[in-house]
Amino acid sequence: MTLIKSISGIRGIVGGKSGEALTPIDVVKFAAAYGTWVRRTNPQNLKVVIGRDARLSGEMVSRLVAGTLQGVGLNVLDLGLSTTPTVEIAVKAEGAAGGIILTASHNPIQWNALKLLNNEGEFISETEGAEVLRIAQEEDFLFPDVKKLGSYASDNTYLQKHIDHVLSLALVDVEAIKNANFRIVVDAVNSTGGIAVPLLLEALGVDSKSIKKMNCEPTGNFAHNPEPLPEHLHDISKELNNGSYNLGIVVDPDVDRLALMCEDGTAFGEEYTLVAVADYVLKHTPGNTVSNLSSTAALRDVTIKAGGEYLASAVGEVNVVNAMKANKAVIGGEGNGGVIYPESHYGRDALVGIALFLTHLAKSGKKASVLRRSYPNYYISKNKIELTPEINVDNILDRIQTRYSKQPVNTVDGVRIEFDREWVHLRRSNTEPIIRIYSESETQTTATSLANKIISDIKEIISEPKK
């Protein structure tokens, strides 16, 4: 069983022993800790927004969280079935003190999580997260008496408000999208994207009869592994290959990651979602960009070509957002299909990404596959090593850094080693008990070979007899 406490929130497998999994007791404890932190940091603001994806444990977890926050004395606004970016937007719109998104994002069906937001609708900082964890660890709660319990209200209008907000963005051209007469396939893995994405497409002018829905019933029974990677998307690829569609759109359960499929059934590449959107944004609003250390160098190339500066941040949305603010980036995000557009809000938002990409595709007059080929071509090999208690991750990272000390090494987040136009990045995951090993090169073979070499080094270090 697994319970992970990190900068990304509290995440775990539902069911098992308290303290080792995300049990009802753990949900209540961490919700109480967050609620206590909110009350101490925003004593005059008692409103908190919550929302959830469609996973099977969502309703149960939501009830526990709502009741606990009320017990802490906070007034809960429950958006019900929602998306991560919708909750983020609602926190700011409602002037709330914070928010909790109940989703384990790309993790499989047995997982759930509490993603914690501040009053800006952004993920809480590492320091703030550490304080929430301290409150939980020490059970530093003080619940108010019965006359000061918080209230509960629901609001199911925010998905539409979110869509209206997307349509209001200056770089979203509804007329251009409508005139393109796109035929689109949507795979929403049976979560809330099955509600939000078709509604958005219709609002953008795509005829409802031209939208093929796959896995769009928000039952929480994920039709395939919910991480939107090519190896999990065989069905939509086959549908595109057999039909006369212009594009495939895939989102993860909480709709903050966007993967695109070309008209011929090939993957546009989740790394290139941000590249394509950034290309469009930079053409109209020149400026700087940010992505994390594990993202493709293609964004750097596109940014430099447009006259801007590119910066790589540590992995984690809060780190990307901080770097974007510091460098006044006009667009940024992560290579997992996460688009962050400051003109909208500082959070990964697949709905914003869809609207900007479709505008770009419509105005280019190109097929999706042709547009993809217009960008610098890099290949990333994504690998991982499962962690066991005896593995000393810090020792592994130190040893790898020493082995490759003659190469340029970045230790801002794990260890990233540069090899001319290639790189490899290894780091402990914030959301799973694994070491991630990402490598990139101009050929898939070289990227894979580079990753395999580092994996071999790690295994050699692990297998060495302890002194």
Order of alpha helices (4+ residues) and beta strands (2+ residues): beta-beta-alpha-beta-alpha-beta-alpha-beta-beta-alpha-beta-alpha-alpha-beta-alpha-beta-alpha-beta-beta-alpha-beta-alpha-beta-alpha-beta-beta-alpha-alpha-beta-alpha-beta-beta-beta-beta-alpha
